[in-house]
Amino acid sequence: MSKITYREELNQAMAEEMTRDESIFLMGEEVAEYNGAYKVSQGLLDKFGPKRVIDTPITELGFAGLGVGAAMTGLRPVIEFMTWNFAMLALDQIVNAAAKMKYMSGGQYSVPMVFRGAGGSAARVGAQHSQSLENWMANVPGLKVVMPSNPADAKGLLKASIRDNDTVIFIENEINYGDVGEVPDDEYIIPLGKADVKRAGSDVSIVAHSRMTGFALAAAKELAKEGIEAEVIDPRTIRPLDENTIITSVVKTNCAVVVEEGWRFAGIGAEISARIMERAFDDLDSPVIRVTGKDVPMPYAANLESLALPSVRDIVEAARTACGRA
Amino acid sequence: MMCLGIIRGLSFIYFAGGNMSAKQKQDAGITHDGMFFAQEQLHEMHDKMLFIRRFEEKAGQMYGLKKIGGFCHLCNGQEAVCVGMQHAAEATDYMMTSYRDHGHVLARGSDPTAVMAELLGRAGGVVKGKGGSMHMFDADKNFAGGNGIVGEQVPIGLGFGFSSWYKEDGRVTICVMGDGGINQGAVYESFNMAALWKLPIVFMVENNQYAMGTSLDRASAETQLFKRGISFKIPGMKIDGMDVLEFDKKMSEAIEHARSGKGPILVEAMTYRYRGHSMSDPATYRTREEVDEWRTGRDPIARLQAQMIEAGLATEESFKQKDRDIKKEIAAIAKAAEAQPEPDAAELWTDIYTDPIEGAYPYPGRVG
């Protein structure tokens, strides 16, 4: 095991995959000569040259579509959005082209590619640069949505995403880039569509993804001091969702808290809550509780920003309520 | 003499130039602006254009009978662009277009029964009944749609061109848009990158004068659309899209430009659609005189027929016979397509993922 950062794990994943397969190229704003706005692509230009690591103009819709077309010819593009906020400019290519191409073409054209970049709430950057949009992407059949919560998962999931033959929306977390974690030294792949039980427990199930997984684990530590053993599940792949792992946990604990950074309305928590209701209604002792970002644009002021986001304390309180220990 | 022209699996026999010597037969053809078209090529181009015309008329008829649903955009009047372009391109070259795609997919060589079956939503459709009029795809023919969002195919075409640059495979991508589509921002993002990286792409705008019901001068500050690439250093060519020989010749030059590594080129094809934008469009935004002027004065099929008759390669009677044969063939195609079953219900859930994940998709719980 080695200790390295989330950012470096992503970098290694791309480097290893690009070494293995020449049809993979990385394209995006500042990915090459600048070494990546968040340094995720550090050194890749030197290693693979300007044909495979390509700086683009600031033109998200255009280079997203370039990736779709290139993937339709059998290349395996990794298209970086500097942040997912900018991907909204490219939504037509992601939703109308990448996601639907296989279906519309009666199976003739696949779009094996990865759209990746920083998502989720950043720090003090205001409303347009700080938000979670995974529920938008996860709503679309044809896309897969992957969100790693720690360095080891980041590497294994990105490698799996690059090898996957469908379009993968890979949402990293800007605040997690510097996180250090233990990772295996040997090559490993984490299959898509498999949730991970990050902490076993019998009293309450907490489902949380991306940065919120860390918050949920911190909450579980607090809860343990009160004798509440929380089971923390990280879906890792948001779509398709590993519903079975979540249901199995709820059947055991009989209550659940679902946590997400994003907005409450039609969020990932709403989907997971509905699935629990559909399949584990009779096993529930209490209603599923959602802990979400507040239903407001992200403010700049430090105090307001922290009020807008879920906190460890919010999760602890929700878990106590869910298992009747409030 | 007797020639055998083959259109998608069906044969037609026609007679032309019966009193020619053997040498004359060999040389028979038309030279247009220095480019020689042998009579076999001329007949093939004519027959394809006429086939597309009659196919579209049949589609319009089937739509009127409510056998074709949703949107249906016909290309009557624009046949020379479809056919001239395919004649100029290699079969290995990529192409993609907008939703006005029937003529292009037929010119590309797709099975017309499969195209008609697609319009009818049948299992044997070119995309298994999952796409309909706007989403014709034929990967074997390097035809990448059939794209329904105006201008969407242009960044996709950029990607195909990028792929050829990356793989150095010598292919050219012909990326077709309309005079409406060329106003989309995505087009200029694509122009910029294509020129920046010298990608082998022919961007072709089919200027049929109207974006749905909005005439070109009401939508475009610069109506000379071939100039739209100037600020990206993309050279432009304006071609008469109602003259298949002229179109073939100029398009060949454009394709050669792209193939030779000089980067993209923008071609403006001057053309006209005889029908409305879609089946629900009575086209009240233009005058009958205007439509007649194009239909009777500049029709691409009538023009080629006149040229071929003058060159002694066909007669009015031979063309009439050909028309009867094509109509008969299309009636048989429509009948065969209609006789096909609808897609199997299980097709609803196929072709969504190449690697579906068992236990996660489709939903393991209640199916929704």
Interface residues (C-beta under 8 A of the other chain):
Chain A: F25 K51 T56 P57 T59 L61 G62 F63 A64 G65 L66 G67 V68 G69 A70 A71 M72 T73 G74 L75 P77 D92 Q93 N96 A97 K102 Y103 M104 S105 G106 G107 Q108 Y109 S110 P112 P141 G142 K144 D164 N165 D166 P191 L192 G193 T237 R239 P240 L241 D242 E243 N244 I247 R275 E278 R279
Chain B: Y94 G125 V126 V127 K128 G129 K130 G131 H135 F137 D138 A139 A144 G145 G146 N147 G148 I149 E152 V154 P155 I156 G157 L158 G159 F160 G161 F162 S163 S164 Y166 K167 G185 A186 E189 S190 N192 M193 L196 T350 D351 I352 Y353 T354 D355 P356 I357 G359 A360 Y361 Y363 P364 G365 R366
